[in-house]
Amino acid sequence: MYINNISTEIRSMQNTLSINWSCNHTWIQSSKNTSWCLLGCCIGDFGTIAFFQFTQISWPVLAIMSLAIINGILTSIALETYVLSRQMSLNIAFKTAIGMSLVSMISMEVAMNVTDVIFTGGAILTWWVIPLMLIAGFITPLPYNYWRLKALGKGCH
């Protein structure tokens, strides 16, 4: 039994390593999926940071950034539920949205917030840091989203 599990894992790794990483169609589709995820995530993320920045509520940067990550994931799920509810029932749309890749969303959120911390000290939105945060948030999960689409046939959206 143990040997069968190991051989299954080895085959899975071989399949993962042998996928075609130069498929333009898959890169385009995974880029579209990642863009939808980024839109949903940045609404909650930027909204949270802006709220604390404009109200000048004194919270530790780590607490604000953690809340921004949580809110980003929640708004991404909400946006996806709304988009999918136009194609299916609300219940199925919500279940589909919940089943999206949390790995993708979390890596996107962490990349965006780490970029903010590196360039501004954290929990500060300026006109010049937002594009950097969006680029980091897009590029970070893109290879994973490509792999997931190519190897597993599952998109994050």
C-alpha positions as CSV (number, residue, x, y, z in Angstrom):
1,M,0.0,0.0,0.0
2,Y,2.8,2.4,1.0
3,I,4.7,1.6,-2.3
4,N,1.5,2.3,-4.3
5,N,1.1,5.7,-2.7
6,I,4.8,6.6,-3.5
7,S,4.5,5.5,-7.1
8,T,1.3,7.5,-7.5
9,E,3.1,10.6,-6.0
10,I,6.0,10.1,-8.4
11,R,3.8,9.8,-11.4
12,S,1.9,13.0,-10.3
13,M,5.2,14.8,-9.9
14,Q,6.4,13.6,-13.4
15,N,3.1,14.8,-14.9
16,T,3.6,18.2,-13.2
17,L,7.1,18.6,-14.4
18,S,6.3,17.5,-17.9
19,I,3.5,19.9,-18.6
20,N,4.0,22.3,-21.5
21,W,4.9,25.6,-20.0
22,S,4.9,27.4,-23.4
23,C,1.2,27.0,-24.3
24,N,0.0,30.5,-25.2
25,H,-3.7,29.6,-24.8
26,T,-3.2,28.5,-21.3
27,W,-1.1,31.5,-20.4
28,I,-3.8,33.8,-21.7
29,Q,-6.6,31.9,-19.9
30,S,-4.6,31.8,-16.6
31,S,-3.9,35.5,-17.0
32,K,-7.6,36.3,-17.4
33,N,-8.4,34.1,-14.3
34,T,-5.6,35.8,-12.3
35,S,-6.9,39.3,-13.4
36,W,-10.4,38.5,-12.1
37,C,-8.9,37.3,-8.8
38,L,-6.7,40.4,-8.6
39,L,-9.7,42.6,-9.1
40,G,-11.7,40.9,-6.3
41,C,-8.7,40.8,-4.0
42,C,-7.6,44.5,-4.5
43,I,-11.1,45.8,-3.7
44,G,-11.1,44.4,-0.2
45,D,-7.3,44.9,0.3
46,F,-7.1,48.5,-0.9
47,G,-10.4,49.4,0.8
48,T,-9.2,48.2,4.1
49,I,-5.8,50.0,3.9
50,A,-7.6,53.2,2.7
51,F,-10.1,53.1,5.5
52,F,-7.3,53.0,8.1
53,Q,-5.2,55.5,6.3
54,F,-8.1,58.1,5.9
55,T,-9.6,57.6,9.4
56,Q,-6.1,57.5,11.0
57,I,-7.2,54.8,13.4
58,S,-4.0,53.7,15.2
59,W,-3.6,49.9,14.6
60,P,-0.4,48.0,14.2
61,V,0.7,47.6,10.6
62,L,0.6,43.8,10.9
63,A,-3.0,43.9,12.1
64,I,-4.1,46.2,9.3
65,M,-2.3,44.1,6.7
66,S,-3.8,40.9,8.1
67,L,-7.3,42.4,8.0
68,A,-6.6,43.6,4.4
69,I,-5.6,40.1,3.3
70,I,-8.8,38.6,4.9
71,N,-11.0,41.3,3.3
72,G,-9.3,40.8,0.0
73,I,-10.1,37.1,0.0
74,L,-13.7,37.8,1.0
75,T,-14.3,40.4,-1.7
76,S,-12.7,38.1,-4.3
77,I,-15.1,35.3,-3.3
78,A,-18.0,37.8,-3.3
79,L,-17.1,39.1,-6.8
80,E,-16.8,35.6,-8.2
81,T,-20.1,34.6,-6.6
82,Y,-21.8,37.6,-8.3
83,V,-20.2,36.9,-11.7
84,L,-21.1,33.2,-11.5
85,S,-24.6,33.8,-10.3
86,R,-25.4,35.3,-13.7
87,Q,-24.7,31.8,-15.2
88,M,-26.0,29.5,-12.4
89,S,-28.0,29.5,-9.2
90,L,-26.6,31.6,-6.3
91,N,-26.0,28.5,-4.2
92,I,-23.9,26.8,-6.8
93,A,-22.1,30.0,-7.7
94,F,-21.2,30.5,-4.0
95,K,-19.9,26.9,-3.7
96,T,-17.9,27.3,-6.9
97,A,-16.4,30.6,-5.6
98,I,-15.5,29.0,-2.3
99,G,-13.8,26.2,-4.2
100,M,-11.5,28.6,-5.9
101,S,-7.8,28.3,-5.2
102,L,-7.0,29.8,-1.8
103,V,-3.3,29.2,-2.6
104,S,-3.7,31.7,-5.5
105,M,-5.6,34.3,-3.4
106,I,-3.3,34.1,-0.4
107,S,-0.1,34.3,-2.4
108,M,-1.6,37.3,-4.3
109,E,-2.6,39.0,-1.1
110,V,0.7,38.4,0.6
111,A,2.7,39.6,-2.4
112,M,0.6,42.8,-2.6
113,N,1.0,43.6,1.1
114,V,4.7,42.7,1.3
115,T,5.2,45.1,-1.6
116,D,3.4,47.8,0.3
117,V,5.5,47.2,3.4
118,I,8.8,47.2,1.4
119,F,8.0,50.5,-0.4
120,T,6.0,52.5,2.2
121,G,6.4,50.8,5.5
122,G,3.0,49.2,5.2
123,A,-0.7,50.2,5.3
124,I,-0.1,53.3,3.2
125,L,-1.6,53.7,-0.3
126,T,0.1,56.2,-2.6
127,W,-0.4,56.7,-6.3
128,W,3.0,55.1,-7.1
129,V,2.8,52.0,-4.8
130,I,-0.6,50.8,-6.1
131,P,0.7,49.8,-9.6
132,L,3.7,48.0,-7.9
133,M,1.3,46.1,-5.6
134,L,-0.9,45.1,-8.6
135,I,2.1,43.9,-10.6
136,A,3.3,41.8,-7.6
137,G,-0.2,40.5,-6.9
138,F,-0.6,39.5,-10.6
139,I,2.8,37.9,-11.2
140,T,3.1,35.9,-8.0
141,P,0.1,33.4,-8.5
142,L,0.3,33.4,-12.3
143,P,2.6,30.3,-12.7
144,Y,0.6,28.4,-10.1
145,N,-2.7,29.3,-11.9
146,Y,-1.1,28.2,-15.2
147,W,0.0,24.9,-13.6
148,R,-3.4,24.3,-12.0
149,L,-5.1,24.9,-15.3
150,K,-2.7,22.8,-17.4
151,A,-2.0,19.9,-15.0
152,L,-5.3,19.6,-13.2
153,G,-7.7,21.2,-15.7
154,K,-8.9,23.6,-13.0
155,G,-9.0,27.4,-13.2
156,C,-9.0,29.5,-10.2
157,H,-12.1,31.2,-11.7
